[in-house]
Amino acid sequence: MSRKGYPSDKQDQFMLRLPDGMRDRIKVAAERNNRSMNAEIVASLEEKYPAPTPEEEHFYEVARWSDRIASASSEEEVRSLAKEANEWLSGPGASNYRIFLFKPSGSSKWLPSIVPKDAIREDGMPLAFSYPTPRPRD
């Protein structure tokens, strides 16, 4: 008799060696919580290693875009990637972050900066950004 396709057949499986006595401790905890040993182990792992929140996922995606932009080899590529990133970040499931480009004084390279979208003015500049004030000449 062949086994029908169960959802658990498609889940990751992992062989694990347990130290002496741990299996018994897991079994006791599982019985106490009225679940299988597998469910007990998964619950413990979920508690220790929770899935990222949607906000964290968006931030990680912004950081990946930022890394791509920082690795770009030309100013044209930097600007193109930043535009693409911000269009993506403004799309479905919009992120609360945007990528702002700035060029540190004395640098020839544009660098990405991750800023909250509500910290960007209508002119595209971050709220905290200020233009350098020229110093009076002696």
N, CA, C and O of each residue as an XYZ file, in Angstrom:
552
protein
N       0.842     -1.181      0.000
C       0.000      0.000      0.000
C       0.887      1.244      0.000
O       1.773      1.386      0.843
N       0.645      2.124     -0.935
C       1.482      3.326     -1.020
C       0.897      4.434     -0.149
O      -0.317      4.554      0.014
N       1.779      5.215      0.389
C       1.381      6.311      1.268
C       0.911      7.484      0.421
O       1.551      7.837     -0.569
N      -0.202      8.082      0.807
C      -0.719      9.257      0.101
C       0.130     10.456      0.470
O       0.818     10.442      1.492
N       0.090     11.480     -0.339
C       0.878     12.687     -0.082
C       0.317     13.484      1.088
O      -0.788     14.020      1.010
N       1.062     13.557      2.145
C       0.693     14.356      3.312
C       1.466     15.670      3.275
O       2.580     15.714      2.753
N       0.886     16.750      3.827
C       1.615     18.033      3.856
C       2.986     17.909      4.522
O       3.942     18.569      4.115
N       3.076     17.059      5.547
C       4.359     16.921      6.251
C       5.432     16.295      5.368
O       6.623     16.436      5.647
N       5.021     15.600      4.297
C       6.011     15.021      3.374
C       6.799     16.099      2.650
O       7.905     15.850      2.170
N       6.229     17.304      2.569
C       6.878     18.398      1.848
C       7.683     19.306      2.755
O       8.337     20.232      2.274
N       7.650     19.061      4.064
C       8.377     19.913      4.997
C       9.821     19.444      5.128
O      10.133     18.279      4.880
N      10.689     20.357      5.518
C      12.087     20.003      5.745
C      12.190     18.973      6.855
O      11.461     19.019      7.846
N      13.109     18.051      6.665
C      13.390     17.066      7.712
C      14.845     17.210      8.099
O      15.690     17.577      7.283
N      15.126     16.914      9.368
C      16.467     17.129      9.885
C      16.783     16.029     10.893
O      16.074     15.867     11.886
N      17.846     15.276     10.635
C      18.277     14.234     11.562
C      19.042     14.906     12.696
O      19.880     15.776     12.460
N      18.748     14.498     13.926
C      19.320     15.165     15.084
C      19.779     14.141     16.116
O      19.063     13.189     16.426
N      20.971     14.350     16.637
C      21.464     13.518     17.738
C      21.238     14.284     19.034
O      21.620     15.448     19.152
N      20.622     13.631     19.993
C      20.328     14.269     21.275
C      21.246     13.727     22.367
O      21.567     12.538     22.375
N      21.665     14.583     23.277
C      22.475     14.098     24.411
C      21.623     13.173     25.295
O      20.394     13.230     25.277
N      22.290     12.346     26.045
C      21.595     11.420     26.943
C      20.589     12.167     27.816
O      20.904     13.204     28.399
N      19.398     11.632     27.893
C      18.369     12.183     28.762
C      17.508     13.262     28.135
O      16.427     13.551     28.648
N      17.950     13.864     27.046
C      17.181     14.966     26.461
C      15.874     14.466     25.839
O      14.845     15.133     25.949
N      15.904     13.319     25.199
C      14.685     12.775     24.594
C      13.610     12.622     25.655
O      12.453     12.973     25.426
N      13.983     12.103     26.806
C      13.017     11.923     27.895
C      12.473     13.265     28.383
O      11.282     13.382     28.673
N      13.336     14.274     28.474
C      12.886     15.604     28.904
C      11.921     16.202     27.890
O      10.932     16.834     28.262
N      12.212     16.002     26.608
C      11.318     16.506     25.549
C       9.980     15.793     25.631
O       8.929     16.420     25.502
N      10.016     14.484     25.845
C       8.785     13.697     25.940
C       7.916     14.179     27.100
O       6.704     14.328     26.944
N       8.522     14.424     28.258
C       7.781     14.912     29.425
C       7.170     16.284     29.112
O       5.998     16.517     29.406
N       7.944     17.179     28.525
C       7.442     18.524     28.192
C       6.303     18.429     27.180
O       5.304     19.139     27.303
N       6.443     17.560     26.182
C       5.408     17.390     25.158
C       4.108     16.882     25.788
O       3.025     17.373     25.468
N       4.220     15.909     26.674
C       3.023     15.378     27.348
C       2.369     16.461     28.208
O       1.146     16.597     28.229
N       3.192     17.219     28.908
C       2.689     18.294     29.760
C       1.942     19.350     28.934
O       0.950     19.918     29.391
N       2.430     19.603     27.722
C       1.813     20.609     26.845
C       0.812     20.009     25.862
O       0.288     20.698     24.987
N       0.555     18.695     26.027
C      -0.437     17.993     25.206
C      -0.150     18.117     23.702
O      -1.035     18.443     22.910
N       1.105     17.850     23.333
C       1.471     17.860     21.920
C       2.522     16.789     21.652
O       3.061     16.186     22.580
N       2.802     16.562     20.381
C       3.797     15.558     20.006
C       5.195     16.060     20.353
O       5.401     17.250     20.592
N       6.143     15.141     20.377
C       7.534     15.551     20.633
C       8.014     16.480     19.525
O       8.717     17.456     19.787
N       7.632     16.175     18.293
C       8.029     17.036     17.174
C       7.472     18.450     17.369
O       8.190     19.436     17.205
N       6.185     18.534     17.720
C       5.570     19.848     17.935
C       6.243     20.581     19.097
O       6.386     21.803     19.060
N       6.650     19.847     20.116
C       7.336     20.461     21.262
C       8.685     21.043     20.839
O       9.048     22.152     21.231
N       9.416     20.278     20.037
C      10.726     20.746     19.560
C      10.550     21.979     18.669
O      11.281     22.960     18.807
N       9.576     21.923     17.754
C       9.323     23.058     16.859
C       8.916     24.293     17.667
O       9.373     25.399     17.377
N       8.058     24.112     18.680
C       7.639     25.247     19.518
C       8.840     25.867     20.228
O       8.948     27.089     20.330
N       9.744     25.010     20.719
C      10.948     25.526     21.390
C      11.829     26.292     20.417
O      12.366     27.345     20.762
N      11.980     25.776     19.214
C      12.798     26.453     18.206
C      12.150     27.768     17.763
O      12.846     28.765     17.573
N      10.825     27.776     17.598
C      10.119     29.006     17.220
C      10.299     30.093     18.280
O      10.422     31.274     17.957
N      10.313     29.681     19.542
C      10.497     30.643     20.624
C      11.914     31.221     20.609
O      12.107     32.418     20.823
N      12.884     30.371     20.357
C      14.286     30.802     20.352
C      14.646     31.550     19.065
O      15.428     32.500     19.098
N      14.076     31.124     17.936
C      14.394     31.702     16.622
C      13.111     32.145     15.920
O      12.695     31.514     14.949
N      12.479     33.218     16.396
C      11.215     33.653     15.788
C      11.423     34.136     14.352
O      12.489     34.637     13.991
N      10.384     33.972     13.555
C      10.428     34.461     12.177
C      10.481     35.979     12.192
O       9.896     36.605     13.076
N      11.168     36.583     11.235
C      11.216     38.049     11.181
C       9.814     38.628     10.948
O       8.981     38.026     10.271
N       9.582     39.795     11.517
C       8.313     40.486     11.285
C       8.332     41.054      9.871
O       9.403     41.187      9.279
N       7.167     41.393      9.319
C       7.162     42.019      7.987
C       8.030     43.288      7.945
O       8.699     43.552      6.946
N       8.015     44.064      9.027
C       8.831     45.281      9.076
C      10.320     44.934      8.995
O      11.077     45.598      8.286
N      10.738     43.888      9.725
C      12.139     43.465      9.661
C      12.495     42.968      8.268
O      13.580     43.254      7.763
N      11.577     42.218      7.640
C      11.815     41.729      6.278
C      12.024     42.894      5.322
O      12.930     42.867      4.489
N      11.171     43.931      5.447
C      11.338     45.095      4.577
C      12.672     45.776      4.829
O      13.352     46.182      3.886
N      13.051     45.904      6.096
C      14.320     46.549      6.394
C      15.480     45.751      5.803
O      16.414     46.333      5.250
N      15.426     44.409      5.918
C      16.485     43.574      5.344
C      16.554     43.757      3.827
O      17.639     43.779      3.247
N      15.384     43.889      3.191
C      15.364     44.095      1.740
C      15.975     45.456      1.386
O      16.715     45.568      0.409
N      15.669     46.476      2.171
C      16.270     47.798      1.947
C      17.789     47.699      2.107
O      18.542     48.279      1.324
N      18.225     46.972      3.114
C      19.669     46.812      3.345
C      20.325     46.091      2.166
O      21.441     46.434      1.778
N      19.640     45.096      1.596
C      20.194     44.405      0.412
C      20.306     45.369     -0.765
O      21.305     45.369     -1.484
N      19.266     46.197     -0.961
C      19.338     47.213     -2.022
C      20.506     48.157     -1.754
O      21.272     48.489     -2.659
N      20.629     48.579     -0.511
C      21.699     49.505     -0.144
C      23.073     48.912     -0.456
O      23.952     49.608     -0.963
N      23.253     47.636     -0.154
C      24.524     46.962     -0.468
C      24.784     46.941     -1.973
O      25.907     47.175     -2.419
N      23.737     46.658     -2.754
C      23.897     46.645     -4.216
C      24.305     48.018     -4.724
O      25.176     48.142     -5.585
N      23.665     49.050     -4.180
C      23.961     50.417     -4.610
C      25.396     50.792     -4.238
O      26.120     51.377     -5.044
N      25.800     50.454     -3.018
C      27.157     50.786     -2.558
C      28.215     50.078     -3.393
O      29.345     50.555     -3.495
N      27.858     48.941     -3.993
C      28.815     48.175     -4.809
C      28.813     48.601     -6.267
O      29.624     48.113     -7.054
N      27.919     49.499     -6.635
C      27.831     49.921     -8.043
C      29.133     50.580     -8.476
O      29.828     51.215     -7.682
N      29.442     50.411     -9.754
C      30.736     50.890    -10.244
C      30.694     52.274    -10.895
O      31.741     52.867    -11.153
N      29.502     52.790    -11.160
C      29.422     54.118    -11.778
C      28.295     54.922    -11.140
O      27.376     54.364    -10.541
N      28.384     56.233    -11.279
C      27.341     57.106    -10.733
C      26.003     56.816    -11.404
O      24.958     56.848    -10.754
N      26.037     56.535    -12.693
C      24.808     56.208    -13.424
C      24.152     54.951    -12.848
O      22.936     54.906    -12.664
N      24.967     53.936    -12.566
C      24.436     52.697    -11.979
C      23.890     52.948    -10.574
O      22.849     52.403    -10.207
N      24.588     53.772     -9.786
C      24.132     54.114     -8.434
C      22.744     54.746     -8.510
O      21.824     54.326     -7.808
N      22.601     55.751     -9.359
C      21.321     56.459     -9.466
C      20.213     55.536     -9.985
O      19.082     55.581     -9.500
N      20.543     54.710    -10.961
C      19.568     53.783    -11.527
C      19.093     52.773    -10.481
O      17.896     52.513    -10.363
N      20.028     52.211     -9.732
C      19.666     51.239     -8.692
C      18.858     51.898     -7.574
O      17.903     51.305     -7.073
N      19.229     53.111     -7.180
C      18.486     53.814     -6.131
C      17.060     54.090     -6.590
O      16.117     53.928     -5.815
N      16.897     54.501     -7.835
C      15.556     54.749     -8.373
C      14.751     53.453     -8.395
O      13.593     53.428     -7.978
N      15.360     52.389     -8.876
C      14.695     51.088     -8.925
C      14.307     50.623     -7.514
O      13.203     50.124     -7.297
N      15.222     50.792     -6.571
C      14.968     50.374     -5.186
C      13.788     51.149     -4.609
O      12.893     50.549     -4.015
N      13.771     52.452     -4.770
C      12.706     53.263     -4.190
C      11.359     53.019     -4.871
O      10.315     53.111     -4.226
N      11.376     52.709     -6.168
C      10.131     52.337     -6.846
C       9.611     51.023     -6.272
O       8.416     50.881     -6.010
N      10.517     50.059     -6.076
C      10.128     48.768     -5.500
C       9.606     48.970     -4.073
O       8.592     48.388     -3.687
N      10.305     49.795     -3.301
C       9.924     50.027     -1.903
C       8.598     50.772     -1.782
O       7.944     50.701     -0.741
N       8.194     51.484     -2.831
C       6.930     52.232     -2.817
C       5.774     51.391     -3.341
O       4.618     51.802     -3.244
N       6.071     50.228     -3.889
C       5.053     49.385     -4.514
C       4.220     48.602     -3.518
O       4.115     48.978     -2.350
N       3.618     47.492     -3.993
C       2.774     46.657     -3.129
C       3.527     46.235     -1.865
O       4.705     45.882     -1.920
N       2.838     46.276     -0.745
C       3.483     45.932      0.524
C       4.543     46.947      0.882
O       5.580     46.604      1.450
N       4.281     48.196      0.549
C       5.262     49.270      0.670
C       6.013     49.266      2.001
O       5.449     49.004      3.063
N       7.284     49.560      1.899
C       8.160     49.621      3.060
C       8.080     50.999      3.708
O       7.678     51.977      3.077
N       8.464     51.055      4.957
C       8.527     52.337      5.661
C       9.882     53.012      5.472
O      10.163     54.024      6.114
N      10.712     52.467      4.607
C      12.047     53.012      4.400
C      12.240     53.400      2.946
O      11.569     52.891      2.047
N      13.172     54.311      2.743
C      13.596     54.697      1.404
C      15.113     54.801      1.410
O      15.747     54.871      2.463
N      15.673     54.808      0.219
C      17.122     54.955      0.090
C      17.397     56.361     -0.427
O      16.880     56.777     -1.464
N      18.209     57.066      0.312
C      18.606     58.425     -0.026
C      20.088     58.383     -0.379
O      20.877     57.764      0.335
N      20.469     59.028     -1.463
C      21.875     59.073     -1.867
C      22.528     60.352     -1.367
O      21.934     61.429     -1.422
N      23.730     60.224     -0.890
C      24.488     61.401     -0.494
C      25.957     61.184     -0.855
O      26.434     60.053     -0.949
N      26.644     62.280     -1.049
C      28.067     62.232     -1.383
C      28.817     62.968     -0.280
O      28.728     64.191     -0.175
N      29.557     62.222      0.546
C      30.326     62.894      1.613
C      31.315     63.881      1.016
O      31.854     63.652     -0.066
N      31.553     64.976      1.721
C      32.496     65.955      1.201
C      33.869     65.307      1.060
O      34.313     64.557      1.929
N      34.515     65.607     -0.030
C      35.829     65.042     -0.310
C      35.779     63.664     -0.949
O      36.821     63.094     -1.272
N      34.573     63.118     -1.138
C      34.433     61.787     -1.743
C      33.935     61.933     -3.169
O      33.220     62.881     -3.494
N      34.309     61.010     -3.999
C      33.817     61.025     -5.377
C      32.679     60.026     -5.548
O      32.130     59.890     -6.641
N      32.325     59.329     -4.474
C      31.335     58.267     -4.570
C      30.045     58.629     -3.830
O      30.071     59.125     -2.704
N      28.914     58.364     -4.496
C      27.613     58.515     -3.866
C      27.373     57.301     -2.984
O      27.662     56.171     -3.378
N      26.844     57.537     -1.795
C      26.578     56.446     -0.858
C      25.092     56.392     -0.518
O      24.433     57.427     -0.417
N      24.569     55.177     -0.341
C      23.165     55.066      0.044
C      22.996     55.221      1.549
O      23.850     54.808      2.333
N      21.891     55.817      1.928
C      21.534     55.936      3.333
C      20.086     55.478      3.464
O      19.236     55.877      2.668
N      19.804     54.654      4.449
C      18.443     54.165      4.665
C      17.747     55.133      5.608
O      18.214     55.376      6.721
N      16.619     55.688      5.150
C      15.888     56.644      5.972
C      14.405     56.253      6.015
O      13.892     55.688      5.049
N      13.717     56.544      7.115
C      12.269     56.298      7.166
C      11.575     57.166      6.125
O      11.947     58.325      5.939
N      10.574     56.620      5.446
C       9.929     57.383      4.366
C       9.280     58.662      4.863
O       9.202     59.638      4.116
N       8.808     58.685      6.113
C       8.179     59.905      6.602
C       9.199     60.936      7.087
O       8.826     61.985      7.613
N      10.489     60.633      6.907
C      11.545     61.589      7.246
C      12.097     62.245      5.984
O      13.165     62.856      6.011
N      11.359     62.114      4.870
C      11.788     62.710      3.601
C      10.829     63.846      3.246
O       9.610     63.675      3.254
N      11.402     65.002      2.936
C      10.605     66.162      2.561
C      10.049     65.977      1.152
O      10.433     65.048      0.441
N       9.147     66.862      0.759
C       8.554     66.793     -0.584
C       9.580     66.953     -1.688
O       9.391     66.442     -2.791
N      10.682     67.669     -1.398
C      11.708     67.868     -2.418
C      12.670     66.675     -2.513
O      13.640     66.715     -3.269
N      12.393     65.603     -1.732
C      13.215     64.404     -1.800
C      14.382     64.380     -0.836
O      15.111     63.390     -0.777
N      14.574     65.449     -0.077
C      15.679     65.516      0.874
C      15.200     65.030      2.241
O      14.045     65.250      2.603
N      16.080     64.369      3.007
C      15.683     63.968      4.371
C      15.438     65.198      5.238
O      16.063     66.239      5.036
N      14.535     65.079      6.194
C      14.217     66.193      7.090
C      15.451     66.707      7.816
O      15.585     67.913      8.024
N      16.353     65.811      8.205
C      17.518     66.219      8.988
C      18.647     66.766      8.122
O      19.663     67.221      8.647
N      18.480     66.725      6.801
C      19.541     67.159      5.915
C      19.610     68.674      5.871
O      18.584     69.350      5.792
N      20.796     69.192      5.923
C      20.956     70.641      5.753
C      22.125     70.892      4.812
O      23.126     70.176      4.825
N      21.973     71.900      4.017
C      23.050     72.247      3.098
C      24.164     72.921      3.890
O      23.888     73.638      4.852
N      25.407     72.703      3.504
C      26.492     73.357      4.238
C      26.392     74.878      4.109
O      26.122     75.415      3.035
N      26.614     75.536      5.210
C      26.590     76.999      5.214
C      27.995     77.495      4.877
O      28.966     77.132      5.540
N      28.093     78.324      3.844
C      29.422     78.820      3.489
C      30.015     79.650      4.631
O      29.326     80.448      5.266
N      31.274     79.445      4.865
C      31.968     80.232      5.901
C      32.396     81.562      5.312
O      32.806     81.637      4.154
N      32.297     82.606      6.112
C      32.777     83.903      5.621
C      34.291     83.838      5.412
O      35.018     83.229      6.196
N      34.729     84.458      4.373
C      36.174     84.481      4.097
C      36.828     85.582      4.911
O      36.239     86.639      5.137
N      38.028     85.327      5.340
C      38.763     86.331      6.133
C      39.208     87.477      5.281
O      39.838     88.409      5.781
